């Protein structure tokens, strides 16, 4: 019999705690609702009449306002400017790289030519600069 009483007492205790907690939650929610009635909903939703006129006004074939056209044009011009700067920078980098490569190649060619002349010069004739045949 004592185990039945203990079980009944425990169930009543749990039920009373749940009831108190549920009441506390509902009061805090009602306080929040009272503080800002539909504040978040006002920011998200609009009245039905405004919503229907918005979709009627902005159909697929609706004419854009001048402000929208200007904003899109500014975005297009800014994207074109960024693309132009990027390609100009890439072209400048490639030109400087090609110029350095050509300079290095010219230097290597000049050094090889001088080495060839020094190796093949037998000392009998004047150097190549003074031994040109004029036509």
Secondary structure, DSSP 8 states (H G I E B T S, - for coil): -HHHHHHHHHHHHHHHHHHHHHHHHHHHHHHHHHHSTTHHHHHH---HHHHHHHHHHT-TT----HHHHHHHHHHHHHHHHHHHHHHHHHHHHHHHHHHHHHHHHHHHHHHHHHHHHHHH--SSS--GGG-----
